[in-house]
């Protein structure tokens, strides 16, 4: 994925980090409206028992997008883009940039042949956990900005922007609050990172063994879609818990959030926002991996010319 089929990187870590951060940020800009819709759907709770007249405000991906745009303006769909880019620069750069070095560490320097899928999964789990541990504050701010919908007249917004959100959380809740939801966030991002990177790596490797297929846009497109699909199927439950914990401070811990969500909203609540989540992650992965492959080519040529 980040290197050739044998897993040996042919560009520097700094080059890989820069290419990864750029690709992740570009994909974030293109798909954050779907991410905002996903967060709103996940935070939307079921009507209280007996309140038969209460209807959910948001219905489906397109319905949620149109409701937000109509009530709050188109710009509201890009709420959280600043911390989102902060997150992708740090998290995207680390999780992808460290993938090849960590994978090579697990298989050993003398390894020859195709890297086993289990090693790919283990490497992606590791880099996903490391990356989000560093980037959790940016994720928290992004979710809180996205979660705030249209407010009644005269009611001030909780945060005026990303930097204000960082400073307000620090001042009112303390440094530790920036790592709220770190447990489910590590679980979610490690799992999704493994689903994305390992599946992209494996699908691409498998396709390239089919006669007539080469490492081109079509191959990368199929591999990117596969990565997005596996990521959503596997990561949706922890993603819902993560979003709810970050958007609502009343939950005591991960288990408390899981139990209350299951009790109040039922098991299907863990797949709330599945379609926008797949729409977002599927398109995000396709855009990110296609951009990454081109960015790597540029960095490779740049580093070769300086050699």
Phi, psi and omega per residue, in radians:
X1 nan -1.014 3.114
X2 -1.646 -0.163 3.133
X3 -2.429 -2.823 3.115
X4 -1.430 -3.088 -3.036
X5 -1.155 -0.274 3.129
X6 -1.605 -0.069 3.053
X7 1.505 0.160 -3.131
X8 -1.670 2.105 -3.088
X9 -1.285 2.383 3.137
X10 -1.921 0.159 2.997
X11 -2.288 2.805 -3.062
X12 -1.200 2.845 3.095
X13 -1.097 -0.714 3.123
X14 -1.059 -0.721 3.116
X15 -1.157 -0.738 3.118
X16 -1.142 -0.728 3.126
X17 -1.062 -0.811 -3.123
X18 -1.118 -0.782 3.134
X19 -1.113 -0.719 -3.137
X20 -1.142 -0.787 -3.137
X21 -1.106 -0.741 3.136
X22 -1.109 -0.818 -3.119
X23 -1.107 -0.736 -3.132
X24 -1.150 -0.714 3.130
X25 -1.152 -0.716 3.126
X26 -1.104 -0.756 3.114
X27 -1.130 -0.639 3.135
X28 -1.107 -0.789 3.139
X29 -1.057 -0.714 -3.093
X30 -1.245 -0.536 -2.958
X31 -2.033 0.007 -3.064
X32 -1.090 -0.484 3.053
X33 -1.009 -0.664 3.102
X34 -1.224 -0.574 3.111
X35 -1.200 -0.703 3.097
X36 -1.083 -0.736 3.096
X37 -1.093 -0.718 3.136
X38 -1.079 -0.804 -3.131
X39 -1.093 -0.761 3.139
X40 -1.086 -0.726 3.132
X41 -1.151 -0.691 -3.119
X42 -1.208 -0.610 -3.114
X43 -1.422 -0.273 -3.137
X44 -1.251 2.129 -3.094
X45 -1.669 2.744 3.121
X46 -1.176 2.723 3.122
X47 -1.077 2.504 3.122
X48 -1.136 2.467 -3.118
X49 -0.961 2.314 3.139
X50 1.640 -0.267 -3.140
X51 -1.680 1.232 -3.022
X52 -1.144 -0.351 -3.093
X53 -1.452 -0.259 -3.086
X54 -1.316 2.123 3.128
X55 -1.973 2.550 3.128
X56 -1.082 2.409 -3.116
X57 -1.235 -0.683 -3.080
X58 -1.885 2.328 3.130
X59 -2.319 1.931 3.081
X60 1.270 2.924 -3.079
X61 -1.112 -0.963 -3.089
X62 -1.172 -0.632 3.104
X63 -1.116 -0.715 3.125
X64 -1.161 -0.764 3.117
X65 -1.050 -0.797 -3.109
X66 -1.195 -0.650 3.107
X67 -1.108 -0.791 3.124
X68 -1.093 -0.802 -3.125
X69 -1.110 -0.695 -3.105
X70 -1.229 -0.767 -3.052
X71 -1.467 -0.566 -3.009
X72 -2.090 -0.138 -3.116
X73 1.675 2.733 -3.109
X74 -1.034 -0.624 -3.097
X75 -1.048 -0.465 -3.124
X76 -1.123 -0.417 3.122
X77 -1.205 -0.331 3.108
X78 -1.807 0.362 3.059
X79 -1.053 2.402 3.115
X80 1.478 0.119 -3.097
X81 -1.164 -0.614 -3.126
X82 -1.134 -0.969 3.067
X83 -1.147 -0.451 3.081
X84 -1.101 -0.715 3.092
X85 -1.248 -0.633 3.038
X86 -0.996 -0.811 -3.100
X87 -1.080 -0.811 -3.081
X88 -1.192 -0.601 3.094
X89 -1.058 -0.763 -3.099
X90 -1.443 -1.028 -3.062
X91 -1.174 -0.840 3.140
X92 -1.069 -0.756 3.136
X93 -1.106 -0.745 -3.093
X94 -1.282 -0.822 -3.036
X95 -1.163 -0.637 3.140
X96 -1.516 -0.704 -3.126
X97 -1.116 -0.586 -3.124
X98 -1.525 -0.200 -3.037
X99 -1.004 -0.893 -3.120
X100 -1.147 -0.829 3.100
X101 -1.018 -0.732 -3.137
X102 -1.215 -0.692 3.102
X103 -1.081 -0.758 3.110
X104 -1.136 -0.586 3.097
X105 -1.125 -0.720 -3.118
X106 -1.246 -0.578 -3.122
X107 -1.566 -0.350 -3.129
X108 1.670 2.610 -3.073
X109 -1.178 -0.403 -3.094
X110 -1.650 0.065 -3.086
X111 -1.174 2.410 3.102
X112 -2.262 2.367 3.121
X113 2.005 -3.007 3.138
X114 -1.293 2.318 3.131
X115 -1.200 2.284 3.132
X116 -1.046 2.564 -3.131
X117 -1.019 -0.646 -3.128
X118 -1.077 -0.643 3.122
X119 -1.222 -0.639 3.093
X120 -1.113 -0.775 3.136
X121 -1.100 -0.789 -3.139
X122 -1.082 -0.736 3.129
X123 -1.122 -0.748 -3.132
X124 -1.205 -0.645 3.056
X125 -1.045 -0.757 -3.116
X126 -1.132 -0.867 -3.082
X127 -1.231 -0.554 3.077
X128 -1.132 -0.736 3.133
X129 -1.165 -0.742 3.136
X130 -1.129 -0.827 -3.087
X131 -1.062 -0.794 -3.066
X132 -1.353 -0.430 3.056
X133 -1.069 -0.693 3.105
X134 -1.302 -0.675 -2.994
X135 -1.646 0.043 -3.061
X136 -0.946 -0.713 3.121
X137 -1.003 -0.657 -3.140
X138 -1.200 -0.615 3.124
X139 -1.192 -0.732 3.130
X140 -1.040 -0.851 -3.129
X141 -1.121 -0.710 3.121
X142 -1.037 -0.830 -3.114
X143 -1.133 -0.728 -3.118
X144 -1.148 -0.664 3.102
X145 -1.198 -0.692 -3.140
X146 -1.222 -0.553 -3.045
X147 -1.257 -0.423 -3.076
X148 -1.372 1.996 -3.126
X149 -1.633 -2.695 3.137
X150 -1.252 2.286 -3.103
X151 -1.823 2.672 3.085
X152 -1.073 2.725 -3.139
X153 -1.013 2.331 3.104
X154 1.575 -0.209 3.131
X155 -1.567 2.074 -3.095
X156 -1.282 2.669 3.091
X157 -1.248 2.633 -3.119
X158 -1.112 -0.716 3.130
X159 -2.335 2.482 3.137
X160 -1.491 -0.261 -3.133
X161 3.078 -3.076 -3.062
X162 -1.091 -0.877 -3.103
X163 -1.115 -0.674 3.084
X164 -1.121 -0.633 3.120
X165 -1.136 -0.786 3.103
X166 -1.002 -0.877 -3.070
X167 -1.186 -0.662 -3.140
X168 -1.158 -0.762 3.123
X169 -1.098 -0.771 3.104
X170 -1.047 -0.784 -3.058
X171 -1.261 -0.762 -3.036
X172 -1.559 -0.529 -3.022
X173 -2.060 -0.245 3.127
X174 1.648 2.880 -3.104
X175 -1.039 -0.717 -3.099
X176 -1.047 -0.464 -3.124
X177 -1.125 -0.435 3.119
X178 -1.168 -0.273 3.100
X179 -1.907 0.427 3.020
X180 -1.036 2.373 3.123
X181 1.314 0.275 -3.089
X182 -1.069 -0.602 3.141
X183 -1.065 -1.089 3.127
X184 -1.126 -0.466 -3.137
X185 -1.223 -0.707 3.068
X186 -1.120 -0.788 3.138
X187 -1.052 -0.847 -3.092
X188 -1.090 -0.868 -3.048
X189 -1.305 -0.575 3.069
X190 -1.146 -0.773 -3.129
X191 -1.162 -0.836 -3.120
X192 -1.160 -0.648 3.108
X193 -1.099 -0.719 3.105
X194 -1.121 -0.747 3.130
X195 -1.107 -0.708 -3.107
X196 -1.280 -1.043 -3.014
X197 -1.215 -0.793 -3.118
X198 -1.160 -0.733 -3.128
X199 -1.221 -0.687 3.094
X200 -1.075 -0.821 3.125
X201 -1.012 -0.851 -3.064
X202 -1.223 -0.791 -3.135
X203 -1.104 -0.768 3.135
X204 -1.109 -0.745 3.125
X205 -1.082 -0.719 -3.139
X206 -1.172 -0.778 -3.137
X207 -1.091 -0.695 -3.093
X208 -1.177 -0.283 3.096
X209 -1.467 -0.214 3.118
X210 -1.390 2.236 -3.136
X211 -0.961 2.328 3.109
X212 1.706 -0.289 -3.141
X213 -1.609 2.432 3.089
X214 -2.239 2.997 -3.131
X215 -1.366 1.354 -3.111
X216 -2.189 -3.004 -3.072
X217 -1.062 -0.675 -3.127
X218 -1.107 -0.815 3.109
X219 -1.065 -0.791 -3.140
X220 -1.152 -0.576 3.109
X221 -1.130 -0.863 3.123
X222 -1.097 -0.743 -3.138
X223 -1.126 -0.695 3.128
X224 -1.156 -0.707 3.093
X225 -1.138 -0.715 3.097
X226 -1.084 -0.716 3.128
X227 -1.088 -0.755 3.137
X228 -1.144 -0.716 -3.128
X229 -1.124 -0.850 3.136
X230 -1.104 -0.660 -3.123
X231 -1.096 -0.751 -3.112
X232 -1.246 -0.775 -3.125
X233 -1.039 -0.717 -3.071
X234 -1.480 -0.622 -2.983
X235 -1.688 -0.130 -3.054
X236 -0.986 -0.849 -3.121
X237 -1.010 -0.820 3.140
X238 -1.238 -0.469 3.110
X239 -1.183 -0.702 3.110
X240 -1.133 -0.797 3.124
X241 -1.076 -0.740 3.123
X242 -1.066 -0.825 -3.119
X243 -1.114 -0.722 -3.132
X244 -1.181 -0.691 3.130
X245 -1.173 -0.673 -3.127
X246 -1.319 -0.549 -3.104
X247 -1.537 -0.293 -3.097
X248 -2.411 1.964 -3.056
X249 -1.414 0.066 -3.116
X250 -1.340 -0.288 3.125
X251 -1.322 2.381 -3.096
X252 -1.298 -0.755 -3.114
X253 -2.810 -3.067 -3.090
X254 -1.045 -0.805 -3.113
X255 -1.122 -0.710 3.122
X256 -1.071 -0.753 3.120
X257 -1.121 -0.754 -3.133
X258 -1.087 -0.824 -3.094
X259 -1.155 -0.776 -3.130
X260 -1.154 -0.668 3.106
X261 -1.133 -0.767 3.131
X262 -1.125 -0.753 -3.094
X263 -1.222 -0.786 -3.036
X264 -1.459 -0.595 -3.009
X265 -2.064 -0.162 3.123
X266 1.494 2.912 -3.073
X267 -1.097 -0.514 -3.124
X268 -1.192 -0.259 3.118
X269 -1.095 -0.453 -3.122
X270 -1.292 -0.172 3.058
X271 -2.054 0.380 3.026
X272 -1.105 2.406 3.141
X273 1.306 0.327 -3.095
X274 -1.051 -0.803 -3.100
X275 -1.137 -0.860 3.067
X276 -1.128 -0.520 3.113
X277 -1.169 -0.722 3.094
X278 -1.235 -0.712 3.087
X279 -1.016 -0.701 3.134
X280 -1.279 -0.896 -3.084
X281 -1.253 -0.625 3.095
X282 -1.102 -0.886 3.119
X283 -1.189 -0.651 3.132
X284 -1.048 -0.808 -3.120
X285 -1.151 -0.729 3.120
X286 -1.071 -0.867 -3.136
X287 -1.101 -0.799 -3.088
X288 -1.111 -0.848 -3.084
X289 -1.207 -0.683 3.084
X290 -1.105 -0.749 3.110
X291 -1.164 -0.703 -3.136
X292 -1.065 -0.788 -3.125
X293 -1.050 -0.711 3.131
X294 -1.255 -0.674 3.116
X295 -1.128 -0.663 3.094
X296 -1.115 -0.712 3.114
X297 -1.067 -0.727 3.132
X298 -1.118 -0.806 -3.139
X299 -1.129 -0.703 3.140
X300 -1.068 -0.785 3.129
X301 -1.171 -0.621 3.124
X302 -1.143 -0.790 -3.127
X303 -1.233 -0.587 3.122
X304 -1.176 -0.657 -3.127
X305 -1.217 -0.405 -3.129
X306 -1.614 -0.186 -3.102
X307 -1.214 nan nan
